[in-house]
Amino acid sequence: MLAGLGGVLIFIPQIALLFGFLAVLEETGYMARVTFLMDKLMRPFGLSGKSVVPLISGLACAVPAIMGARTIESWKDRMITIFVTPLMSCSARIPVYTVLVALVVPDQAAWGIFNLRGVALMGLYLLGLFSALGSAWVLKKVLKARERSYFIMEFPVYQWPRWKNVGLTIYQKVQAFVLQAGKVIVAISVLLWVLASYGPGQKQATAEAQVRQQVATQGWDEAELSRRVASARLENSYAGSFGRALEPAIRPLGYDWKIGIALLTSFAAREVFVGTISTIYSVGQDADMGTLQQKLQAEKDANGQPFFTPARAFSLLVFYVFAMQCMSTLAVTYRETKSWKWPLAQLLYMTGLAYVAAFMVYQVLA
């Protein structure tokens, strides 16, 4: 329950700051001019000038970004904006990008002035941006709307913001998120915790007993024993069983059951991927990034070769660029659209896009 509540509360500062800044821009009269300037550029993709704010906000978090799309009057423009905003790389993906880019991209200069890792990271962000615009263009052709979309706006005069209105806007947006989307987030968080903490029959107890029997021969200290026990219990939990069941489907992407568990658990939040990988590879959560990188570099496949090759790492990176961000995004999409049709369509479309793209990257680079 605490972890689930934390998953709700951690978004409150982002939502408050985002809507606070948006309210200030709106109150001063500047927002109208920004959306007007961008409208002509966004129209070919089926978006309006007002879609720019949610798309930019999506680089921080898709949850408040999708909530910000409610300012778009046109139903068609608003639905397209909500649908493609999760393709923007949010801040929760940064830990995933950091680990995998540092693992396979050399730390050296590119073209004399850029760092090669920085170029790779920027490429991931641009890939997300172009995929969002491309998806919006496709959805514009598919989605039918009765009304035509016009951009009609009266430019307000520049003025100092009315802080009472700004505070009221922040309060209303935060309250709506906590009471509506928060209930779904907590419920799914509890479900994921149960799946990762319990296993069928006595599999977890048997696996833990086997690990403890190896203490004398291996000479592990208490910290190493705890990490080994946690890894064994996770492997034999319901989540681990799902990872094993998922392995045949993700094997064409170069993934094994361990990565399958990380894919499942990271649905709670993208940054959970790093914590799951740390646990499953017997690295404590207090280990620094260097230790995790060294552990992943030392991981071997069935043939004794390094497991995290550039092909697997880039396949994972591309998968996380396109895949649906997290359960919080689905919850807020449901709240904003008042229907499960749109969040389910998001989930299926982005998961399929991520699978196909990751498959192509792995097959080309392997």
C-alpha positions as CSV (number, residue, x, y, z in Angstrom):
1,M,0.0,0.0,0.0
2,L,2.8,2.4,0.8
3,A,4.5,1.7,-2.5
4,G,1.2,2.2,-4.3
5,L,0.5,5.5,-2.5
6,G,4.0,6.6,-3.2
7,G,3.4,6.0,-6.9
8,V,0.5,8.4,-6.6
9,L,2.0,11.1,-4.4
10,I,5.3,11.2,-6.4
11,F,3.4,12.8,-9.3
12,I,1.8,15.6,-7.2
13,P,4.8,18.0,-7.4
14,Q,5.1,17.5,-11.1
15,I,1.4,18.1,-11.7
16,A,1.3,21.1,-9.4
17,L,4.4,22.7,-11.0
18,L,3.2,22.0,-14.5
19,F,-0.3,23.3,-14.1
20,G,1.1,26.2,-12.0
21,F,3.3,27.3,-14.9
22,L,0.6,26.7,-17.4
23,A,-1.8,28.8,-15.4
24,V,0.8,31.6,-15.2
25,L,1.3,31.5,-18.9
26,E,-2.5,31.5,-19.4
27,E,-3.1,34.3,-17.0
28,T,-0.4,36.5,-18.5
29,G,-1.7,36.1,-22.0
30,Y,1.4,34.4,-23.4
31,M,0.0,31.0,-23.9
32,A,-2.4,32.1,-26.6
33,R,0.5,33.5,-28.6
34,V,2.6,30.3,-28.3
35,T,-0.2,28.1,-29.5
36,F,-1.0,30.5,-32.4
37,L,2.6,30.4,-33.6
38,M,2.8,26.6,-33.5
39,D,-0.6,25.9,-35.0
40,K,0.4,26.1,-38.7
41,L,3.4,23.7,-38.1
42,M,1.2,21.1,-36.2
43,R,-1.8,21.1,-38.6
44,P,-0.2,18.7,-41.2
45,F,0.1,16.1,-38.4
46,G,-3.5,16.3,-37.3
47,L,-2.6,18.4,-34.2
48,S,-3.3,21.9,-33.2
49,G,-1.1,24.6,-31.8
50,K,-2.5,23.8,-28.3
51,S,-1.0,20.3,-28.7
52,V,2.5,21.7,-28.3
53,V,2.1,22.2,-24.5
54,P,1.1,18.6,-23.8
55,L,3.8,17.2,-26.1
56,I,6.6,19.2,-24.4
57,S,5.2,18.4,-21.0
58,G,5.4,14.7,-22.0
59,L,9.2,14.9,-21.8
60,A,8.7,15.3,-18.1
61,C,5.7,13.0,-17.5
62,A,2.9,11.9,-19.6
63,V,0.4,12.0,-16.7
64,P,0.1,15.8,-16.3
65,A,0.7,16.2,-20.0
66,I,-2.4,14.2,-20.9
67,M,-4.3,16.1,-18.3
68,G,-3.1,19.3,-20.0
69,A,-4.7,18.3,-23.3
70,R,-8.2,19.1,-21.9
71,T,-7.6,22.8,-23.0
72,I,-7.9,21.7,-26.7
73,E,-11.5,22.4,-27.8
74,S,-11.6,20.1,-30.8
75,W,-12.5,16.5,-29.9
76,K,-10.4,15.1,-32.8
77,D,-7.3,17.2,-32.0
78,R,-7.6,16.4,-28.2
79,M,-7.9,12.6,-28.8
80,I,-5.0,12.6,-31.2
81,T,-2.9,14.6,-28.7
82,I,-3.8,12.2,-25.8
83,F,-3.1,9.2,-27.9
84,V,0.5,10.2,-29.1
85,T,1.8,12.0,-26.0
86,P,3.1,8.8,-24.3
87,L,5.5,8.4,-27.3
88,M,7.5,11.4,-26.0
89,S,10.3,10.1,-23.8
90,C,9.4,10.9,-20.2
91,S,11.9,11.4,-17.4
92,A,11.1,8.0,-16.0
93,R,12.9,6.4,-19.0
94,I,16.2,8.2,-18.2
95,P,17.4,5.5,-15.8
96,V,16.8,2.9,-18.5
97,Y,18.5,4.9,-21.2
98,T,21.4,5.7,-18.9
99,V,22.2,2.1,-18.0
100,L,21.9,0.6,-21.4
101,V,23.6,3.5,-23.3
102,A,26.5,3.4,-20.9
103,L,26.7,-0.4,-21.3
104,V,27.2,-0.6,-25.1
105,V,28.1,2.9,-26.3
106,P,31.8,3.9,-25.9
107,D,32.6,7.1,-24.0
108,Q,34.3,8.9,-26.7
109,A,34.0,12.0,-28.9
110,A,31.8,12.2,-32.0
111,W,32.6,14.6,-34.8
112,G,35.0,16.3,-32.5
113,I,32.5,18.2,-30.3
114,F,29.9,15.8,-29.2
115,N,30.0,12.8,-26.9
116,L,28.9,9.6,-28.5
117,R,26.7,8.6,-25.6
118,G,25.1,12.0,-25.7
119,V,24.4,11.6,-29.4
120,A,22.8,8.2,-28.8
121,L,20.6,9.6,-26.0
122,M,19.5,12.5,-28.2
123,G,18.7,10.1,-30.9
124,L,16.3,8.2,-28.6
125,Y,14.5,11.5,-27.8
126,L,14.2,12.4,-31.5
127,L,13.0,8.9,-32.3
128,G,10.2,9.4,-29.8
129,L,9.3,12.8,-31.2
130,F,9.2,11.7,-34.8
131,S,7.2,8.6,-33.9
132,A,4.6,10.8,-32.1
133,L,4.3,13.1,-35.1
134,G,4.1,10.2,-37.5
135,S,1.5,8.4,-35.4
136,A,-0.6,11.6,-35.2
137,W,-0.5,11.9,-39.0
138,V,-1.7,8.3,-39.3
139,L,-4.4,8.7,-36.7
140,K,-5.6,11.9,-38.5
141,K,-6.3,9.7,-41.6
142,V,-8.1,7.0,-39.5
143,L,-10.0,9.1,-37.0
144,K,-13.3,10.5,-38.3
145,A,-14.9,13.6,-36.8
146,R,-18.0,15.4,-37.8
147,E,-16.8,18.9,-36.9
148,R,-14.0,20.7,-38.7
149,S,-11.1,21.8,-36.6
150,Y,-10.6,25.6,-36.6
151,F,-8.1,27.7,-34.6
152,I,-10.0,30.7,-33.4
153,M,-8.6,32.7,-30.5
154,E,-8.8,36.2,-29.1
155,F,-5.5,37.4,-27.9
156,P,-5.8,38.7,-24.4
157,V,-3.7,41.6,-23.2
158,Y,-0.5,41.0,-21.3
159,Q,-1.0,41.3,-17.6
160,W,0.2,40.1,-14.2
161,P,-1.2,36.7,-13.3
162,R,-4.0,36.5,-10.7
163,W,-2.4,34.3,-8.1
164,K,-5.7,33.2,-6.6
165,N,-6.7,31.7,-9.9
166,V,-3.3,30.0,-10.3
167,G,-3.6,28.4,-6.8
168,L,-7.2,27.3,-7.5
169,T,-6.1,25.7,-10.8
170,I,-3.3,23.8,-9.1
171,Y,-5.6,22.6,-6.3
172,Q,-8.3,21.4,-8.7
173,K,-5.9,19.5,-11.0
174,V,-4.1,17.8,-8.1
175,Q,-7.4,16.8,-6.5
176,A,-8.7,15.3,-9.7
177,F,-5.6,13.2,-10.2
178,V,-5.4,11.9,-6.7
179,L,-9.1,11.0,-6.4
180,Q,-9.6,9.6,-9.9
181,A,-6.4,8.1,-11.4
182,G,-4.9,7.5,-7.9
183,K,-7.3,4.7,-7.1
184,V,-6.4,2.8,-10.2
185,I,-2.6,3.3,-9.6
186,V,-2.8,2.0,-6.0
187,A,-4.8,-1.1,-7.0
188,I,-2.4,-2.1,-9.8
189,S,0.6,-1.4,-7.6
190,V,-0.7,-3.8,-5.0
191,L,-1.4,-6.4,-7.6
192,L,2.2,-6.2,-9.0
193,W,3.6,-6.4,-5.5
194,V,1.7,-9.5,-4.8
195,L,2.8,-11.1,-8.0
196,A,6.5,-10.3,-7.2
197,S,6.3,-11.4,-3.5
198,Y,4.5,-14.7,-3.7
199,G,4.9,-17.8,-5.8
200,P,3.0,-21.0,-6.6
201,G,3.2,-23.9,-4.1
202,Q,6.5,-24.2,-2.2
203,K,8.7,-23.1,-5.1
204,Q,10.0,-19.9,-3.3
205,A,10.7,-21.8,-0.1
206,T,12.5,-24.6,-1.9
207,A,14.6,-22.1,-3.9
208,E,15.5,-20.2,-0.8
209,A,16.5,-23.4,1.0
210,Q,18.8,-24.3,-1.9
211,V,20.5,-21.0,-1.8
212,R,21.1,-21.2,1.9
213,Q,22.6,-24.6,1.5
214,Q,25.3,-23.1,-0.7
215,V,26.4,-20.6,1.9
216,A,29.0,-22.9,3.5
217,T,30.6,-23.9,0.2
218,Q,30.5,-20.5,-1.5
219,G,31.6,-18.4,1.6
220,W,29.0,-15.7,1.0
221,D,28.6,-12.9,3.6
222,E,25.2,-11.9,4.9
223,A,24.7,-9.1,2.3
224,E,25.5,-11.5,-0.6
225,L,23.2,-14.1,0.9
226,S,20.3,-11.7,1.1
227,R,20.8,-10.7,-2.5
228,R,20.9,-14.3,-3.7
229,V,17.8,-15.2,-1.7
230,A,15.9,-12.2,-3.1
231,S,16.9,-13.1,-6.7
232,A,15.9,-16.8,-6.1
233,R,12.5,-15.8,-4.6
234,L,11.8,-13.4,-7.5
235,E,12.7,-16.0,-10.1
236,N,10.2,-18.4,-8.5
237,S,7.4,-15.9,-7.8
238,Y,4.3,-15.5,-9.9
239,A,6.0,-12.6,-11.7
240,G,9.0,-15.0,-12.4
241,S,6.6,-17.6,-13.7
242,F,5.0,-15.0,-16.0
243,G,8.5,-14.1,-17.1
244,R,9.2,-17.7,-18.0
245,A,5.9,-18.0,-19.8
246,L,6.6,-14.7,-21.6
247,E,10.1,-15.8,-22.7
248,P,9.1,-17.6,-26.0
249,A,7.3,-14.5,-27.1
250,I,10.2,-12.1,-26.4
251,R,13.0,-14.5,-27.4
252,P,12.9,-13.2,-31.1
253,L,13.8,-9.8,-29.6
254,G,16.9,-11.3,-27.9
255,Y,15.4,-11.2,-24.4
256,D,15.3,-13.9,-21.7
257,W,13.0,-14.5,-18.8
258,K,14.9,-12.1,-16.6
259,I,14.3,-9.2,-18.9
260,G,10.7,-10.5,-19.2
261,I,10.3,-9.9,-15.5
262,A,11.7,-6.4,-15.8
263,L,9.3,-5.7,-18.7
264,L,6.4,-6.7,-16.5
265,T,7.4,-4.9,-13.3
266,S,8.4,-1.7,-15.2
267,F,4.8,-1.3,-16.2
268,A,4.3,0.1,-12.7
269,A,6.9,2.8,-13.6
270,R,9.6,2.8,-16.2
271,E,12.4,3.5,-13.6
272,V,11.4,0.2,-11.9
273,F,13.3,-1.6,-14.7
274,V,16.6,-0.7,-13.1
275,G,15.6,-1.9,-9.7
276,T,14.3,-5.2,-11.1
277,I,17.4,-5.8,-13.1
278,S,19.5,-5.0,-10.0
279,T,17.5,-7.6,-8.0
280,I,17.4,-10.3,-10.6
281,Y,21.1,-10.1,-11.3
282,S,21.8,-10.2,-7.5
283,V,22.8,-6.6,-7.2
284,G,21.6,-4.7,-4.1
285,Q,19.4,-1.7,-4.5
286,D,22.1,0.4,-2.7
287,A,24.6,-0.5,-5.4
288,D,25.8,2.4,-7.6
289,M,25.4,2.5,-11.3
290,G,28.9,1.5,-12.0
291,T,28.4,-1.8,-10.0
292,L,25.2,-2.5,-11.9
293,Q,27.0,-1.8,-15.2
294,Q,29.9,-4.2,-14.3
295,K,27.4,-6.9,-13.4
296,L,25.5,-6.6,-16.6
297,Q,28.8,-6.7,-18.6
298,A,29.7,-9.9,-16.8
299,E,26.4,-11.6,-17.6
300,K,26.9,-14.5,-20.0
301,D,24.5,-16.4,-22.3
302,A,24.2,-20.1,-22.7
303,N,27.3,-20.2,-25.0
304,G,29.4,-18.3,-22.5
305,Q,29.3,-15.1,-24.6
306,P,28.4,-11.6,-23.2
307,F,24.7,-11.4,-22.9
308,F,24.1,-7.7,-23.2
309,T,25.5,-7.2,-26.7
310,P,24.8,-4.0,-28.6
311,A,22.0,-5.8,-30.5
312,R,20.2,-6.6,-27.3
313,A,20.8,-3.3,-25.6
314,F,19.6,-1.2,-28.6
315,S,16.6,-3.6,-29.0
316,L,15.7,-2.8,-25.4
317,L,16.3,0.9,-25.9
318,V,14.0,1.0,-28.9
319,F,11.4,-1.1,-27.1
320,Y,11.2,1.4,-24.2
321,V,11.1,4.4,-26.6
322,F,7.9,3.0,-28.2
323,A,6.3,1.0,-25.4
324,M,3.4,2.3,-23.4
325,Q,4.9,4.2,-20.5
326,C,3.2,3.0,-17.3
327,M,-0.1,2.1,-15.7
328,S,-0.4,5.7,-14.5
329,T,-0.6,6.9,-18.1
330,L,-3.4,4.3,-18.9
331,A,-5.3,5.4,-15.8
332,V,-5.2,9.1,-16.6
333,T,-6.1,8.4,-20.3
334,Y,-9.1,6.5,-19.1
335,R,-10.0,9.4,-16.8
336,E,-9.7,12.0,-19.6
337,T,-11.5,10.1,-22.3
338,K,-14.2,8.5,-20.0
339,S,-13.7,5.2,-21.9
340,W,-11.4,2.1,-21.8
341,K,-11.4,2.1,-25.6
342,W,-8.7,4.7,-25.8
343,P,-6.2,3.4,-23.2
344,L,-6.6,-0.1,-24.5
345,A,-6.0,1.1,-28.0
346,Q,-2.9,3.0,-26.8
347,L,-1.6,-0.1,-25.0
348,L,-2.1,-2.4,-28.0
349,Y,-0.7,0.0,-30.6
350,M,2.4,1.1,-28.7
351,T,3.2,-2.4,-27.5
352,G,2.9,-3.7,-31.1
353,L,5.0,-0.8,-32.4
354,A,7.6,-1.5,-29.7
355,Y,7.7,-5.2,-30.5
356,V,8.1,-4.8,-34.2
357,A,10.7,-2.0,-33.9
358,A,12.8,-4.0,-31.3
359,F,12.6,-7.1,-33.4
360,M,13.9,-5.3,-36.5
361,V,16.7,-3.7,-34.5
362,Y,17.8,-7.0,-33.0
363,Q,17.6,-9.0,-36.2
364,V,19.7,-6.3,-38.1
365,L,22.4,-5.9,-35.4
366,A,22.6,-9.5,-34.2
